[in-house]
Amino acid sequence: MARANLKASSARRSTRAVVRHSPSKSSVLESIGQIAMSRPARTVYYVLGTAGLTALAVALVGPKRLEREVIKPLRGAIEPQAEKLWSESKPLRDQIAGHEPEPSFCADSRSELELAPAR
């Protein structure tokens, strides 16, 4: 009978409490530090900093003055080049979209056609 008890007790696992160790505070701080200094986090810092400086500039200078002295001159300098690049890229955009290329006119000839008097 004693042998039967030994076999039964060896077949059964003893129940012990499972001890779970929480990570130490230093390892948590290290992982937070790694996340905070990662490349995506630094990108977020740059974007937020740029947005903050832009908001500060608008607050200091004023939105109307900023538009008058910065945005309109930039728009005047960039818009013709952007329009030209957009019209030149039409065949490539059509090719990527899978459409048949349409006859394209450059920005100058299109404006001349629109300005020409109707006959």
C-alpha positions in Angstrom: 0.0 0.0 0.0 2.9 2.3 0.7 4.1 1.7 -2.8 0.7 2.7 -4.3 0.9 6.0 -2.4 4.4 6.7 -3.8 3.3 6.1 -7.3 0.2 8.2 -6.9 2.1 11.1 -5.4 4.9 11.0 -8.0 2.3 11.0 -10.8 0.6 14.1 -9.4 2.4 17.4 -9.6 2.6 19.4 -6.5 0.7 22.7 -6.7 2.9 25.7 -6.1 2.0 29.3 -6.3 3.3 30.9 -9.5 5.5 33.8 -8.7 5.4 36.6 -11.3 8.1 39.2 -11.0 7.2 42.7 -12.1 9.9 44.4 -14.1 12.2 46.6 -12.1 11.7 50.3 -12.3 15.1 50.8 -13.9 14.2 48.5 -16.8 10.9 50.3 -17.3 12.7 53.6 -17.3 15.3 52.3 -19.8 12.6 51.0 -22.1 10.8 54.4 -22.0 14.1 56.1 -22.6 14.7 53.9 -25.7 11.2 54.7 -27.0 11.6 58.4 -26.4 14.9 58.5 -28.2 13.8 56.4 -31.2 13.8 57.8 -34.7 9.9 58.0 -35.0 9.8 59.8 -31.6 12.4 62.3 -32.8 10.4 62.9 -36.0 7.4 63.7 -33.9 9.4 66.1 -31.8 10.6 67.9 -34.9 7.1 68.1 -36.4 5.6 69.4 -33.1 8.4 71.9 -32.7 8.0 73.2 -36.2 4.2 73.5 -35.7 4.8 75.4 -32.5 7.3 77.8 -34.0 4.9 78.4 -36.9 2.0 79.1 -34.5 4.3 81.5 -32.5 5.3 83.3 -35.7 1.6 83.7 -36.7 0.8 85.0 -33.2 3.6 87.5 -33.2 3.5 88.8 -36.8 -0.3 88.5 -37.4 -2.0 86.3 -40.0 -2.7 89.1 -42.5 0.8 90.5 -42.5 2.2 86.9 -42.8 -0.1 86.3 -45.8 0.8 89.6 -47.4 4.6 89.4 -46.9 5.3 85.7 -47.0 2.6 83.5 -48.5 1.6 85.6 -51.5 5.2 86.2 -52.7 5.9 82.5 -52.3 2.8 81.6 -54.2 3.7 83.9 -57.0 7.2 82.4 -57.3 6.1 78.7 -57.0 2.8 78.6 -58.8 4.1 79.0 -62.4 6.7 76.3 -61.9 4.2 74.0 -60.3 1.7 74.5 -63.1 4.4 73.8 -65.7 5.5 70.6 -63.9 1.9 69.4 -63.5 1.2 69.9 -67.2 4.4 68.2 -68.2 3.7 65.2 -66.0 0.2 64.5 -67.6 1.4 61.7 -69.9 3.2 59.9 -67.0 0.1 60.3 -64.7 -2.1 58.9 -67.5 0.3 56.0 -68.0 0.3 55.2 -64.3 -3.5 55.4 -64.1 -3.8 53.2 -67.1 -5.6 55.8 -69.2 -5.0 56.7 -72.8 -2.9 59.8 -73.1 -4.9 62.9 -74.1 -3.4 65.6 -76.2 -1.8 68.0 -73.7 -1.2 71.7 -74.0 1.4 73.5 -72.1 0.2 76.1 -69.5 1.1 79.0 -71.8 -0.8 77.7 -74.8 -3.8 76.8 -72.7 -4.0 80.3 -71.3 -3.6 81.8 -74.8 -6.5 79.6 -76.0 -8.7 80.7 -73.1 -7.8 84.4 -73.7 -8.4 84.3 -77.4 -11.7 85.9 -78.4 -14.5 83.6 -79.7 -15.2 83.8 -83.4 
